[in-house]
Amino acid sequence: MKKKIALITGITGQDGAYLANLLLNKGYKVYGTYRRSSSLNLWRLQELGIIESIELLSLELLEKSNIERVVKLIKPDEFYNLAAQSFVSLSFENPIYTAQADAIGVLNILESIRIVDKKIKFYQASSSEMFGEIGSKKLNENSHFHPRSPYATSKVFGHYITLNYREAHDIFACSGILFNHESPLRGTEFVTRKITSTLAEIQAGRKKTLELGNYYARRDWGYAGDFVDGIWRMMQNKKPKDYVLATGEEHSVKEFASVAAKLMGFNLLWKGSKPNEYAIDKDTKKIIIKKNNQYYRPSDVSFLKGDAKEARKDLGWSPKIKFKELVRLMVESDKKKSLKGRILE
């Protein structure tokens, strides 16, 4: 039986690595793409032990002719677009590139599929950031979007152009509206991994404090390994449909940091009052966590929680790793990395 062929943009990122591992285990031939202009960072694929099982090739999201060439060469059955300028804070500093990569890049892929082979299935990585600030309620596929960053606004375009190509050109094109999903493979520039890696460095004596922005922002945090299973399930549907993937729970940045610090061996005591709280280690009396206003975004989202009822009903999907287990996985991983030397990812 012929192996299915999958093409994954953003394969060197957290989701790309976990998805590649999942597809390889399901018998796929997996191709992954990277930008010619960026340094090739393969540590996630190496950590999962799959680097030798993947074929890598360069692809520029802003060059439609380049995408067409790759699609003709590989002839994928399934195209997963996970590539993006994915840092919300950076999107305020570089909004034009963010829009080019996260909006026009999606259109370039869809147009290439329309021209080369409309039978190719397409997945677009949408984001819960598209919902923005719309109150403390569970959000689902029918909730309104109110994006509050260039990143989120660009993702809204990518989401709707995927829907448009599905309806206008009869392409199997679907979007996954994924709420925050973390893992030991998360980059240290994201707040969850920044927390666990910095606490490990403090414990090792290489750093003194963990500086954070908005302690009180609340997010629906799940495990990336669970979420890529949901992505794959969307692509196996008889008909394309968009789905929210989420845990249905929300926790604050402060809570994440407190749980991680306890697991790391710190005896935290929070002092002061909002919004200037800080945390000391009761055993050493040293400040472990403090606020840094430079990490606040020009416009922020204070609360995000998702409702994945449709994914449970249609796809049989549900998250397996709960919040405290997720934090434990990340803490233990960074403990081990810290013992080997400074954490650099």
N, C-alpha and C positions, 0 to 999 in steps of 0.2 A: 504494500500500500504506500502511495506517495506521501512523503512527509509534508505537512503544512509548512508554509514559509511565512515568517513574521519579520517585519521591518520595524524597528523601534528607534525613534529619534529620542535623544536625551538618555541613551542607554547607560551613560557613565554616572548618572544621578541616582539618588536613592530609589525612586520608583522604577526607573529603567533597569537597575540591577536586579531588584526583586522580581520584576516581571520577566526578565530574561531567564532567571533561574526557574521560575514556574513553568514557562513555556518549554524550556529544555527538558524538564522532568515529564512534560506531557508529549514529548517526542517531536517537537517542532525543530525546524532548521531556523536559527535565529541570526539575523543581521542587525547590527547596530550602527548608528551614525554619530559623527562628531563634527564640530566646526573646524574648518581648516585653520582659522585664525586664532584658535584657542589651544592652550597646552593640554595635552591628552592626560587626564587624570583617571587612572584605571584602578585605584585602590579598592573600590567597592566590588568590582568584578573579581579582583584578585582575592579579596576577603571571602567571597562566596565560593571561590574555587572554580569559576566558570570561564575565566578569561580565554582559555584554549579552545573552548567550545563555541565561541562566537566569532563571526566574521565582521570586522569593522571597516567602515568606509566613510569618506568625507561627504558631507552634505550641508549646503547653505540654505537655510529657510528663506532667505531673501532673494534667491536665484531660482526662478521657476524652471528655467531650462535645465539647471543642475538636478532639480528634483525629478523632472521628467526622465532624464537620463538614468538616474538611479532606479526609478520605478520600472522602466523598461528592462534594465539589466537584471534586476532581482525577481521581478514578477511575483510580488508578495500576495499571499492570500489575505493577510491581515496587516494593516498599517496602524501602528500605535504612535500618536504624536504626543510625546511627553516633554519635548524640548520647549524651553521658555526662558525668558528673563524672569526668574521666579522670586526675586527679593522685593517685597513690597516697599521697604524703605528706599532702596536704590531706584525704584521706578519714579520717585519724586525728583531725584537728581538727574535721571536720564529717561525722561518720558518718551522721547521720540524713538529711541532704539527699542524701548519696551513695546511701544505700539507696533513697530515694524516686525519684531520677532513674534509677539504674542497674538497679534491680530492678522497682519498681512501674511505672515508666515503660514498661518492656518489656511488662508485663502489660496496661497500658492500650492499647498499640498492637495487641497480639494480640487483645484482646477487641473492639476497634473493627473489626478486619478480620473477625472471626467474625460480628459483627452486620451489617456493611455489605455485605461481599462476600468469601466464603471462597475465591474464585478468585485473589485478589491474592497474589502471591508475597512472602514476607517473609524478610529477612536480618537476623540479629542479630550485632553485633560482640562476640564473646566475646574473652577475653584469656588469654595464657599465664600471667598472674599467678594465675589460678585454681589452677594446679598447686601453687604454693607451694614449700616446702622439702622435696623428696622425693629428694634425692641427685643425683649427677652422672651421669645417664643421659639418653638421648634420650627425649623424651616424645611420645606419639602420642594418637590419639583414644580409646584404651582406658586410658590412664594415669589414676590416681586424682587427685582434687582435694584439696588441703590449703591452702586460702586463708589468707594471713597478713596481711590488711589488710581494712578495711571495703570498700574498692574491690573487691578480689578476691572477697570473700564475696558482695557484691551482684551481681557478674558471674556467679557460679555460679548464683544464683537466675534471672537473666535467661537463662542457657544452658538450664537445666532446664525453665523454663516454656515456652521455645520448643519444646523436645522434646515436652513434654506437649501443647501445642496441635497439633503435627504428628500425634501419635498419637491424641489424643482427638477432634479436630475435623476431621481430614483436610485440614489446611491445608498448603500448600507453605511450610514454615518451616524454615530451616536456620541454623546458626551457624558462623562461621569463628573458629577458635581461633588467633588471629594472635600470633606471637611478635614481639618488638620490631622495628618498622619505622620508619625515619627518612628524612629528606630535607631539602633546603634550606627546605621549607615547615614544618618542625617548629617548635613554639614554643620560645622561649628558656628557658622554665621546665623543659624536659626536658633531661636531663644531656648528651645528645649535642650538641644545638644550643647549650646553655650553654657547652660546651667550645669549639666552633668560633667562636661569636660573641664570647665573652670573649677568646679568643686574638687575634682580629682587632682588638678594642678595645685590647688590650695593645700589639700591634704598632703601632697608630696613636697610642699615647701617651695614650689616654684612660682606661685602667685600668692597675693595677699587677700584680695577681695573679689567678689563677684558683683559687677555693676549691671543693673537692669533698668529698663524704662518703666513702663506702666505695669506695676505689680498686679493691678486689679482687673486687667483684661482677662476675660473668661473665654475659653475655647473648648471645642469638642475634639479631644485628642484620642486618636486610635493608633493602631499598629500598622505600619506600611505593608508588612507581609500579608496581613488580612485584606487590605484594600486592593492589592493587585489581583487577588483572587476574584474580587468583585468586578474589576475591570475586564478580566478574561471572560467571566460569565456574561457580561453585557454583549460581548462580541459573538457569543454562541447563540444568542436569541434568534428566533425565526424572523422576527422583524426588528429593525433598529428602534431603540427608545432610550431616552435620557434618564439617568437615575442619580439620586442622592445616595452617597455612601457616608455613614456617620455612626457614632456609637450611641447617640441620644443622651449623653451625659456631658456636663461642662464643668471645668475646673479652672481656677485662676492661675496666673503665672506664679503668684506667691505660694499657692498650694503645691504646685509642681516643684518649686524650689525647696519648700519645706520638707516634702516627702523625700526628695533626692538627697538633701543634706542629712536627714536622719539615716537613710540607707548608707550614706557615705561615712557615717560615724560621727557626725557633728551633733552637739547637744544645743540646738538653736533656741534662742529667746528673742522674740520680736519686741522692739522698743520704739518709742516715739508714737506719733499719730499720723493719720492720713494727711497729705499724701507723702509725708517724709519719713515713713517707717524705715527702720534698718534692723538687721539681725546680728546678734553676737553669739559666739560660742560660749555657753555658760562655764565650760571647763577652763578655757584660756582667757576669757573676757575680751577677746579680739573681735573686731567687726568682720563678719564673714560676707554679708550681703548689704549693699547700699544702693540708693537710687542715683541715676545719672540722667538728668533731663535731656541730654543730647540724644538719647535713644528714643525719645518720643517722636512720633510721626506727625507731619503737618495736619493730617486728619486721620483719626484712628477709629477702629471698630472695637467697641467695648465688650460685645457679647456675640457669640456664635454657637448655635446648637442645632444639630440636624435630625431629621426624621427619615429613617431609611426603610419605612414600612413597605414601599413599593418594591425595593430590592429584595427584601425578605420574602414577599409574596411571589414575585415573578421569577427571581433568580435563585431562591433558596439560600441567599447570602446573609450572614450575620457575623459581626466581629467576635473573635475568640479571646483576644488578649485585652484584659481590662486595664484601667488607668494605672493602678499601683504596680501591676505586673509589667506594664510598659516602662514605667520609670525604673523599676528594678533592672530590667534588661539593659537599659541604657547606662545606668550607674555601674553595673558589673562590667560591662564592656569597657567603659572609660577607666575604671579602676585597673583593669588588666593592661590597657594601653599605657596608662601613666606609669605603671611599674617598669615598663620597657623603655621609658624615656618621655620627653615632652610630646604632647599630643599636637599634631600639626594639621590634621585634616580640616 
